[in-house]
Amino acid sequence: MPKDFNSQRLRLARSRREMSSQALAAAAGISPVTLSRLENRNNQPEEETVEALAKALNYPIEFFYGDDLDEVDKEDASFRSLKAMTAKQRSRALAAASLAFLVSDKIEEDFGLPEVDLPNLSHEPTPESAAATLRAHWGLGDRPVGNMIDLLEAKGVRVYSLTEKTKCVDAFSTWRSGIPYVFLNTLKSSEHSRFDAAHELGHLCMHQHGGSKHKSAEPEANAFAGSFLMPPSDVRSRITRVSSLAEIQKYKKRWGVSLSALTFQLSKLKMITEWQARSYFIQMNKEGSRTSEPDPMPFETSKIWKTVFKEYWNDRITRADVAKSINIPEDEFHDLVFGLAAEAFGSEIGASKPTLRLVI
């Protein structure tokens, strides 16, 4: 174990546990001044102090003696709902990304993950044309996307889950060393999560060189997501006439979107009038269907992680073993991988490093 205590890791662990400095100091039995000095790299703590901090945070002691972790600057992450988010919530989500980078490096070391196939679409004139270009590049045509997580992973995007305690943290994405990452909040419905994934895909393709800082970035990513999930030509060919919200609900499953998202797309395509759209949204608000999706889809999970843990389990490598190998808490590891780490599968693992490929 390295001799030097890592203050950055202490700060990240505190962010993940959403503990204030005062709360952590009290739980660890140290003064707030001592904790401040530790987090600012002014002190090297005694062994018993580190043990107390580790116990209070429920983190392995070894975690605090590793190298600095890669961090995501808040300016480089495309949060969907930044205005509704507190600084503590944002810090907790960004700290999850640092842990995800550790996990990703471990999986990359043990397995060959799909290569990145994400073109730069910042030159496209509109978000709608960017969505059409990406669909053509991936050979999707106008058919519905069956599983957004599978699709992203097959194209080299590393997808992780966020088990945040609030819906204020929708999703966010970032690039790290040429690798795209997407983080999805598991509190959301499947339909909303699919839209979040498509929204972040738009940011990754259209705003990868800092464009997500512009005010137009969020509406652009929304427009991209709408066209990517609900291609205009397919929507027009399937829906000829709409006279009620119930009719729209019948169609939403084809594209795996929420009732509100399909209603908005129909309005955008001039397939329903502004008056109809306004009436339908009022009805949705009264019925609560904008916050609780009617007739919801099952939540999508990761095929990559199922494959990874099939391989690990054949070697009798458990969730705890993997978490211990990178010195992070088992619960943090579990939360990042959609809970799939709890599942056991049987599959042979060869002597050479397997290459993971997804068929979409």
C-alpha positions in Angstrom: 0.0 0.0 0.0 1.4 3.4 -0.9 2.5 5.6 2.0 0.7 8.7 1.1 -3.0 9.3 1.9 -4.9 10.6 -1.2 -7.0 13.7 -0.2 -8.8 13.7 -3.6 -10.2 10.3 -3.0 -11.4 11.3 0.4 -13.3 14.2 -1.1 -14.8 12.0 -3.8 -15.9 9.4 -1.3 -17.6 12.2 0.8 -19.4 13.4 -2.3 -20.6 10.0 -3.1 -22.0 9.6 0.4 -23.5 13.1 0.4 -22.0 13.9 3.7 -21.1 17.4 4.8 -17.7 18.2 6.2 -19.3 18.6 9.6 -21.2 15.3 9.4 -18.2 13.3 8.3 -16.0 14.9 11.0 -18.5 14.0 13.7 -19.0 10.5 12.4 -15.2 9.9 12.3 -14.6 11.5 15.6 -12.2 14.2 14.3 -12.5 18.0 14.2 -13.8 19.8 11.1 -10.4 21.6 10.9 -8.6 18.3 10.8 -10.8 17.1 8.0 -10.4 20.3 6.1 -6.6 20.0 6.3 -6.8 16.4 5.1 -9.0 17.3 2.1 -6.6 20.2 1.2 -3.5 17.9 1.3 -2.1 19.7 4.3 -1.9 16.7 6.6 -1.0 13.0 6.5 -3.4 11.3 8.8 -2.7 8.7 11.4 -3.7 5.1 10.6 -6.5 5.2 13.1 -7.9 8.4 11.6 -8.0 6.8 8.2 -9.8 3.8 9.7 -12.4 6.0 11.3 -13.0 7.9 8.0 -13.2 4.6 6.0 -15.8 3.3 8.5 -17.8 6.5 8.5 -17.9 6.5 4.7 -18.2 2.7 4.3 -15.3 2.6 1.9 -12.3 0.3 2.0 -9.2 1.7 3.7 -7.2 0.8 0.6 -9.3 3.2 -1.5 -7.7 6.2 0.1 -4.2 5.2 -0.8 -4.5 5.0 -4.6 -3.5 7.4 -7.3 -5.6 10.4 -8.2 -8.8 9.4 -10.1 -9.8 11.1 -13.3 -12.5 13.6 -12.6 -15.2 15.2 -14.9 -15.2 18.9 -14.8 -18.8 20.2 -14.4 -18.2 22.3 -17.6 -17.5 19.1 -19.5 -20.5 17.1 -18.4 -23.9 17.6 -20.2 -26.4 17.5 -17.4 -30.0 17.7 -18.7 -31.5 19.4 -15.6 -28.6 21.6 -14.2 -31.0 24.3 -13.0 -33.0 21.9 -10.8 -29.9 20.3 -9.4 -28.1 21.2 -6.2 -24.3 21.5 -6.0 -24.3 18.4 -3.7 -26.3 16.4 -6.2 -24.1 17.4 -9.1 -20.9 16.6 -7.1 -22.3 13.2 -6.2 -23.1 12.3 -9.8 -19.7 13.5 -11.0 -18.0 11.5 -8.3 -19.8 8.4 -9.7 -18.1 9.0 -13.0 -14.7 8.8 -11.4 -15.6 5.4 -9.9 -17.0 4.3 -13.3 -13.7 5.2 -14.9 -12.0 2.8 -12.4 -14.5 0.1 -13.3 -14.2 0.7 -17.0 -10.4 0.4 -16.9 -10.7 -2.9 -15.0 -13.2 -4.3 -17.5 -11.1 -3.0 -20.5 -8.1 -4.8 -19.0 -9.9 -8.1 -18.6 -12.0 -8.0 -21.8 -11.9 -6.3 -25.2 -14.8 -3.9 -25.3 -16.4 -2.7 -28.6 -14.5 0.0 -30.4 -16.0 3.5 -30.6 -18.0 4.2 -33.7 -19.4 7.7 -33.0 -19.0 10.2 -35.8 -18.5 13.9 -35.2 -21.8 15.5 -36.3 -21.1 19.1 -35.2 -21.1 20.1 -38.9 -24.7 19.0 -39.5 -27.1 21.9 -40.2 -29.8 20.7 -37.8 -30.2 18.2 -35.0 -32.8 16.3 -37.2 -30.3 15.9 -40.0 -27.6 14.8 -37.5 -30.0 12.1 -36.2 -30.7 10.9 -39.8 -27.0 10.9 -40.6 -26.2 8.8 -37.6 -29.0 6.4 -38.4 -27.6 6.0 -41.9 -24.1 5.6 -40.6 -25.2 2.8 -38.3 -27.4 1.2 -40.9 -30.6 1.5 -38.9 -32.8 2.8 -41.6 -36.1 4.1 -40.2 -36.8 1.1 -38.0 -37.4 1.6 -34.3 -34.4 1.2 -31.9 -35.1 -2.0 -29.9 -32.8 -1.3 -26.9 -30.9 2.0 -26.6 -28.4 0.7 -24.1 -27.5 -2.3 -26.3 -27.1 0.0 -29.3 -24.9 2.5 -27.4 -22.7 -0.2 -26.0 -22.3 -1.9 -29.4 -21.0 1.4 -30.8 -18.4 1.8 -28.0 -20.3 4.0 -25.6 -19.7 3.0 -22.0 -23.1 3.1 -20.2 -23.4 3.2 -16.4 -26.3 3.6 -14.1 -26.9 6.3 -11.5 -28.9 5.3 -8.4 -29.5 8.9 -7.4 -32.2 9.6 -4.8 -33.7 12.3 -6.9 -35.0 12.7 -10.4 -33.3 16.1 -10.7 -30.3 14.2 -12.0 -31.7 12.9 -15.3 -28.5 11.8 -17.1 -25.2 13.1 -18.2 -22.5 12.3 -20.7 -18.8 13.0 -21.2 -15.7 12.0 -23.1 -12.6 10.6 -21.5 -9.5 9.8 -23.5 -11.5 9.4 -26.7 -14.1 7.1 -25.0 -17.7 8.3 -24.6 -19.6 7.7 -21.4 -23.3 8.0 -20.6 -24.8 7.9 -17.1 -28.5 7.1 -16.7 -30.7 7.6 -13.6 -32.5 4.4 -12.7 -35.3 6.3 -11.0 -36.7 7.3 -14.4 -39.2 5.2 -16.4 -37.8 3.1 -19.3 -39.4 5.5 -21.8 -37.8 8.5 -20.2 -34.5 6.7 -19.8 -34.4 5.8 -23.5 -35.0 9.5 -24.4 -32.3 10.5 -21.9 -29.9 8.1 -23.6 -30.7 9.4 -27.1 -30.4 13.0 -25.7 -26.9 12.3 -24.4 -26.0 10.5 -27.7 -26.9 13.8 -29.4 -24.5 15.7 -27.1 -21.7 13.2 -27.7 -22.0 13.5 -31.5 -22.9 17.2 -31.9 -21.2 18.9 -28.9 -18.1 16.8 -28.3 -15.9 19.9 -28.7 -17.5 22.0 -26.0 -20.7 22.8 -27.7 -22.8 21.6 -24.8 -22.0 24.9 -23.0 -24.2 26.9 -25.4 -27.8 27.7 -24.5 -29.0 26.0 -27.7 -27.3 22.7 -26.7 -30.2 21.3 -24.7 -33.0 22.0 -27.2 -30.7 20.7 -29.9 -30.1 17.4 -28.0 -33.9 17.1 -27.4 -34.6 17.6 -31.1 -31.9 15.0 -32.0 -33.4 12.5 -29.5 -36.9 13.0 -30.9 -35.8 12.4 -34.5 -33.5 9.5 -33.6 -36.1 7.6 -31.7 -39.1 8.6 -33.8 -37.9 9.0 -37.4 -40.3 11.4 -39.2 -40.8 9.1 -42.2 -41.7 6.1 -40.0 -44.1 8.2 -37.8 -45.9 9.6 -40.8 -46.2 6.1 -42.4 -47.6 4.6 -39.2 -49.9 7.3 -38.0 -52.4 8.8 -40.4 -54.9 10.5 -38.1 -55.1 11.3 -34.4 -58.3 12.2 -32.7 -57.6 11.4 -29.1 -54.8 10.9 -26.6 -55.7 7.2 -26.3 -54.8 6.8 -29.9 -51.3 8.2 -29.3 -50.9 5.9 -26.3 -51.5 2.9 -28.6 -48.6 3.9 -30.8 -46.0 4.9 -28.2 -44.7 1.4 -27.7 -43.6 1.1 -31.3 -40.9 3.7 -30.7 -40.4 3.0 -27.0 -41.1 6.6 -26.0 -43.2 8.4 -23.5 -46.7 9.6 -24.3 -45.6 13.2 -24.0 -42.6 12.7 -26.3 -44.7 11.2 -29.0 -47.3 13.9 -28.6 -44.6 16.6 -28.9 -43.2 14.9 -32.0 -46.6 14.7 -33.7 -47.0 18.4 -33.0 -43.6 19.2 -34.4 -44.4 17.2 -37.6 -47.7 19.1 -37.9 -49.6 15.8 -37.6 -51.8 17.3 -34.8 -52.7 20.9 -34.4 -51.3 23.2 -31.7 -54.7 23.2 -30.0 -54.7 19.3 -29.9 -51.3 19.2 -28.5 -52.1 21.7 -25.8 -55.3 19.8 -24.9 -53.4 16.5 -24.7 -50.7 17.9 -22.5 -53.4 19.4 -20.2 -55.1 16.0 -20.1 -51.7 14.3 -19.3 -51.1 16.7 -16.4 -54.6 16.0 -15.0 -54.1 12.3 -15.3 -50.6 12.4 -14.0 -49.2 10.6 -17.0 -46.3 13.0 -17.4 -44.8 11.9 -14.1 -46.1 8.3 -14.0 -45.9 6.8 -17.5 -49.0 4.8 -18.5 -48.5 1.2 -19.6 -44.8 1.4 -19.0 -42.1 -0.7 -20.7 -39.7 -2.9 -18.8 -36.5 -1.0 -17.8 -33.6 -1.6 -20.3 -30.4 -3.0 -18.9 -26.9 -3.7 -20.2 -26.0 -6.7 -22.3 -22.3 -6.0 -21.9 -22.6 -6.4 -18.1 -24.5 -9.6 -18.4 -21.8 -11.0 -20.7 -19.0 -9.7 -18.4 -20.4 -11.4 -15.3 -21.1 -14.6 -17.2 -17.4 -14.7 -17.9 -16.4 -13.8 -14.4 -18.7 -16.2 -12.7 -17.3 -19.2 -14.6 -14.0 -18.4 -12.9 -15.8 -18.0 -9.6 -15.0 -14.3 -9.5 -17.7 -12.6 -7.5 -19.0 -9.1 -7.3 -17.1 -8.6 -4.1 -13.9 -9.8 -5.8 -14.2 -7.4 -8.6 -15.0 -4.5 -6.3 -12.1 -5.4 -4.0 -9.6 -5.5 -7.0 -10.2 -1.8 -7.6 -10.7 -0.9 -3.9 -14.3 0.5 -4.2 -17.3 -0.5 -2.0 -19.4 -3.3 -3.3 -22.6 -1.2 -3.2 -21.0 1.4 -5.4 -19.9 -1.2 -7.9 -23.4 -2.8 -7.9 -25.1 0.6 -8.4 -23.0 1.5 -11.4 -23.8 -1.6 -13.4 -27.6 -1.6 -13.2 -27.6 -4.2 -10.5 -26.4 -6.9 -12.9 -23.4 -7.7 -10.7 -25.7 -9.5 -8.4 -26.7 -12.1 -11.0 -24.7 -15.3 -11.5 -24.3 -16.9 -14.9 -22.3 -19.9 -16.3 -20.0 -19.5 -19.2 -16.5 -20.5 -20.1 -13.7 -18.0 -19.8 -10.6 -18.7 -21.9 -7.0 -18.2 -21.2 -6.8 -15.2 -23.5 -8.7 -11.9 -23.1 -12.2 -12.3 -24.5 -13.5 -9.7 -26.9 -17.1 -8.5 -26.2 -19.2 -7.9 -29.2 -22.9 -7.0 -29.3 -25.2 -8.0 -32.1 -27.9 -5.4 -32.6 
